[in-house]
Amino acid sequence: MRELSVFLFLLPWYYASAQSLEPTGGKLPEAYDSAAVTYFSNQSRTLAIHNGRVFYGYPGMLGHAFYPDETTWQNGSIQYDETWYHNVSFMYDILKDEIVVLHPNTIPLRLFSERVQRFSYQDKVFVRFNPDKDNIIKSGFYQRLIDGNATILVKRIKRIEEKIEGNQVERRFIPADQYYLLKDGSYHAIGKQKSLINLLKDSRQNISQYLKQRKLKFKTGKEETIIAIAEFYNQSRK
């Protein structure tokens, strides 16, 4: 009986340690499996990740505030207070840059963003950044699209647009994603195709030819074009 008591006392610590060392999921150690899974399934309502503020939604708005463009609950992983939680039902509110988790009692809760280190779902990974030395990057969650000599980050954003229709004010969510290049330790906001190519000036001519071959245009496919430019540049640097 004493051994069981000691085990249950240490179990939360062991769980947190195992989660922190397992950022991408995976099978739990065999010795841990049965007793730990049973214990935490019984404690799921009181886990730290299930403490937050009630999310009331956006009544009267057109569209939705979430990413991607759907309103279904995602199943993924969240690192919260340095502890990983897997198989969590949540949505990413990009208007307020917050995670909304589904509590076991079915109440949606808003997590405290500053306590979330990173999260992932649908092969998408988001990491919380603090402002850089030049204040180009602001505090918030950024998705890493391309990693390499030219690293591309995107800040998923929605804003509210108001428009008068008849005698009523129509309010809807409008996407306003912002893209950034990390190169040689410095961040740069990507506004236009020309400015991005100029930042990669050692391959400027080759990049322009590559875009013509693939018939890619910044105006009609911004994200696709940015990714293609970064991938081409990184490949040329190998």
GIPE-V986117 format. One record per residue. N is the residue number from 1. RES is the residue in one letter. PHI is phi in whole degrees, -180 to 180 (999 if undefined). PSI is psi in whole degrees, 0 to 359 (* if undefined). Layout:
((N;RES;PHI;PSI) (N;RES;PHI;PSI))
This chain:
((1;M;999;320) (2;R;-63;321) (3;E;-64;320) (4;L;-65;320) (5;S;-63;318) (6;V;-64;320) (7;F;-62;314) (8;L;-67;328) (9;F;-67;320) (10;L;-87;346) (11;L;-60;314) (12;P;-58;319) (13;W;-63;316) (14;Y;-65;321) (15;Y;-63;313) (16;A;-62;318) (17;S;-65;315) (18;A;-64;319) (19;Q;-64;317) (20;S;-65;329) (21;L;-88;0) (22;E;-128;66) (23;P;-69;342) (24;T;-112;17) (25;G;87;198) (26;G;119;174) (27;K;-75;137) (28;L;-76;154) (29;P;-58;143) (30;E;-59;319) (31;A;-65;338) (32;Y;-91;329) (33;D;-47;286) (34;S;-62;305) (35;A;-67;320) (36;A;-68;315) (37;V;-62;318) (38;T;-63;316) (39;Y;-62;311) (40;F;-76;336) (41;S;-67;327) (42;N;-76;334) (43;Q;-99;5) (44;S;-58;329) (45;R;-71;340) (46;T;-111;8) (47;L;-65;151) (48;A;-56;325) (49;I;-70;348) (50;H;-102;21) (51;N;-113;124) (52;G;-173;193) (53;R;-99;142) (54;V;-64;136) (55;F;-98;121) (56;Y;-100;358) (57;G;82;196) (58;Y;-132;75) (59;P;-62;139) (60;G;86;357) (61;M;-90;151) (62;L;-97;133) (63;G;85;203) (64;H;-147;167) (65;A;-100;10) (66;F;-104;161) (67;Y;-126;133) (68;P;-76;193) (69;D;-78;68) (70;E;-160;162) (71;T;-115;19) (72;T;-85;154) (73;W;-70;135) (74;Q;-91;156) (75;N;-116;118) (76;G;-160;202) (77;S;-123;143) (78;I;-133;132) (79;Q;-96;111) (80;Y;-125;123) (81;D;53;42) (82;E;69;10) (83;T;-117;135) (84;W;-87;134) (85;Y;-123;127) (86;H;-110;162) (87;N;56;45) (88;V;-97;137) (89;S;-89;121) (90;F;-157;167) (91;M;-131;152) (92;Y;-105;110) (93;D;-85;107) (94;I;-91;358) (95;L;-74;313) (96;K;-102;359) (97;D;57;52) (98;E;-134;155) (99;I;-98;131) (100;V;-110;114) (101;V;-100;154) (102;L;-97;110) (103;H;-65;151) (104;P;-54;337) (105;N;-89;13) (106;T;75;10) (107;I;-86;127) (108;P;-76;133) (109;L;-124;141) (110;R;-91;121) (111;L;-77;157) (112;F;-77;112) (113;S;-58;323) (114;E;-68;348) (115;R;-99;358) (116;V;-97;122) (117;Q;-88;318) (118;R;-165;165) (119;F;-155;161) (120;S;-149;150) (121;Y;-168;152) (122;Q;50;40) (123;D;63;16) (124;K;-104;135) (125;V;-121;129) (126;F;-120;136) (127;V;-125;140) (128;R;-83;127) (129;F;-111;150) (130;N;-100;163) (131;P;-58;142) (132;D;-84;177) (133;K;-63;332) (134;D;-97;2) (135;N;61;32) (136;I;-79;314) (137;I;-89;129) (138;K;-96;168) (139;S;-64;136) (140;G;153;185) (141;F;-95;134) (142;Y;-128;140) (143;Q;-95;131) (144;R;-89;114) (145;L;-90;318) (146;I;-138;138) (147;D;-122;135) (148;G;160;204) (149;N;-58;323) (150;A;-113;105) (151;T;-99;133) (152;I;-113;127) (153;L;-116;150) (154;V;-131;136) (155;K;-100;111) (156;R;-76;124) (157;I;-137;144) (158;K;-132;142) (159;R;-121;167) (160;I;-102;125) (161;E;-108;131) (162;E;-109;135) (163;K;-143;136) (164;I;-87;120) (165;E;-119;107) (166;G;68;238) (167;N;-104;13) (168;Q;-123;153) (169;V;-96;120) (170;E;-96;126) (171;R;-120;126) (172;R;-138;160) (173;F;-86;133) (174;I;-123;125) (175;P;-65;142) (176;A;-149;51) (177;D;-59;146) (178;Q;-123;137) (179;Y;-114;148) (180;Y;-138;145) (181;L;-108;131) (182;L;-109;115) (183;K;-144;131) (184;D;55;37) (185;G;82;2) (186;S;-120;146) (187;Y;-97;144) (188;H;-137;131) (189;A;-73;137) (190;I;-100;108) (191;G;-100;315) (192;K;-133;161) (193;Q;-61;318) (194;K;-62;319) (195;S;-67;324) (196;L;-66;315) (197;I;-64;322) (198;N;-65;327) (199;L;-70;339) (200;L;-111;44) (201;K;-61;337) (202;D;-70;350) (203;S;-130;22) (204;R;-55;309) (205;Q;-65;316) (206;N;-65;322) (207;I;-64;316) (208;S;-61;318) (209;Q;-65;320) (210;Y;-63;318) (211;L;-65;322) (212;K;-65;319) (213;Q;-63;320) (214;R;-88;356) (215;K;56;45) (216;L;-97;137) (217;K;-131;135) (218;F;-60;320) (219;K;-68;326) (220;T;-100;346) (221;G;-154;70) (222;K;-59;305) (223;E;-66;318) (224;E;-61;319) (225;T;-69;317) (226;I;-61;315) (227;I;-62;316) (228;A;-62;318) (229;I;-63;313) (230;A;-66;318) (231;E;-63;316) (232;F;-62;315) (233;Y;-64;314) (234;N;-63;322) (235;Q;-67;324) (236;S;-71;342) (237;R;-89;353) (238;K;-79;*))
